[in-house]
């Protein structure tokens, strides 16, 4: 280096983490709306069960599981539409409008749930309240893809994932304590306030996030046909993985509470609070992995091993949920130890999530990124939306244990497909 050349500029912590005004706005939105959802959503199955008991319905747990299956089916169907709509809004009107629009369904849902305490009204409101994320996802990918350098996108998604997992860690604990101490309506009141806060924060931070001057219109059919082969393989594997995951996802809290109360004699209050604590442990485990793994991915030649590990851990969760508590009980160990280990495994499944998101964000051309990502997520949701209904029917016919084991097996099949197909694709390319 000559004497006249300036020394290289030292990278700030914000630059190292892929942070700027636009990504901070995204963090504010997903933080507030995520905490709002996590305070109440994990306990929806318990609330539906209590409503069934209040109406003297026989088999309240089974009816709650069926309600959750129908709700999850409709939720995934609406999410598929939401991703495509969110991608179109972000593409044509910019991320700022898309982020603002994402809070609207949740606000309407809370209003309905507070005013009409009927199971069907609650189910419809829950669909609206959980549909904020699909509307916002294309906008968040567009912000990271356009505002963050390519070699910082994995860490930027890792920071976003941390912001999503902090609510998943804190929200269930707060929700479980509030539900056990006062009741479900305190959860809703707290969550409703956070929606309003998210709108205020994002309006303050997103003033400079404008849409493109002349967005290129590309038909969704063409985007789908021109999707890169690597992303096609990823999408097909994800569909299988998510099928297996939805056999357990919305049923897990109901299963844990029923296990602790019916088989181990815990009180309903203690079991509910413990389920919230387990969800917090899961989120904390995920949170602890994001930054070191993201930097490791940035230095690795391929993100595929990390994505494959994530798929494997996705598949192991429902299997461990059935087997580990029983193995601990047979070994004379506390059943809670088996549940904690299970939820730690479920937290570790986030190892490859930032890598997967960075791969998707980089894989689509910038001029169609928002719409393409909305289409990708939408196709995924449409494909696995029947899974919760199948799980609810299996719960009735063969019980929750076998239902979860089948779900884990489907996930393992998806993991094997991803490992084999990507290896063959790499050999063909070489």
Number of C-alpha atoms within 10 A of each C-alpha: 6 6 6 6 7 8 9 6 6 7 8 10 9 10 14 13 19 25 22 14 14 22 23 15 25 25 20 20 31 25 22 24 28 25 27 28 26 26 30 26 20 24 23 20 23 23 19 23 23 16 17 19 15 10 10 10 13 10 11 19 20 19 19 24 28 23 22 23 26 19 21 24 23 19 24 26 21 20 28 27 22 27 32 25 21 33 34 25 25 31 27 21 17 22 29 26 20 24 30 19 17 25 25 18 19 26 20 15 22 20 16 19 20 15 10 12 11 13 17 13 16 22 22 17 22 25 23 22 27 23 24 28 22 25 30 30 26 33 31 27 27 24 21 26 23 16 16 21 13 16 14 21 27 33 27 28 27 30 22 24 21 22 21 22 28 18 25 28 25 20 28 30 24 22 31 26 21 19 22 16 12 10 14 19 14 16 24 21 16 17 25 21 14 21 22 15 14 22 20 14 14 21 15 10 17 20 12 10 16 14 16 13 9 8 13 11 12 12 11 16 9 10 19 14 9 11 15 13 12 15 16 15 16 21 18 16 23 21 20 25 27 24 26 32 25 28 29 28 16 21 24 21 23 23 19 20 22 19 17 20 16 12 9 11 11 15 12 16 15 15 21 27 21 22 25 26 23 23 25 25 23 25 27 21 22 24 24 15 18 27 21 12 21 27 18 16 21 18 11 12 8 12 21 20 14 23 24 24 19 22 30 20 21 25 30 23 29 29 21 22 25 22 16 19 23 17 15 16 15 11 10 9 13 14 19 16 13 21 23 20 19 23 22 21 20 25 26 22 26 28 28 25 23 27 29 20 18 25 20 21 25 15 17 20 13 13 16 20 25 32 28 30 27 31 26 23 22 24 21 24 25 17 19 22 25 19 23 31 22 18 28 25 18 19 21 14 11 10 14 23 17 17 24 30 23 19 26 28 18 19 31 21 17 26 24 14 19 24 18 11 15 17 13 12 13 10 9 8 7 6
